[in-house]
Amino acid sequence: MKLKKLCLLLSIVAVPLMFSACATSERGGTKHTIVLGGLYEYSEASYKPVKKASLPIRRSDFDPDAPTSGNNMTFLWGLFTYYDY
């Protein structure tokens, strides 16, 4: 009985992961990459505002002399946002 439940749970988790790969789009010269339906997102030169529900991590806090590029990375479906603008 436990083996059947385990197999069912693994199939419920594995099937969406198999069909959700990496998607990269290019709009107006900027790249936007999404991995596993939002687990990791990367936007190049986006300068979009950080969502209020996200925990922001600013690059200038770690390296104040670094040039800004507008890149934006979100992890865990927007829970953490790393940006450099």
Secondary structure, DSSP 4 states (H G I P E B T S, - for coil): -HHHHHHHHHHHHHHHHHH--EEEEEETTEEEEEEGGGTEEEESS--PPPPTTSEEEEGGGT-TTSPP---EEEETTTTEEEE--
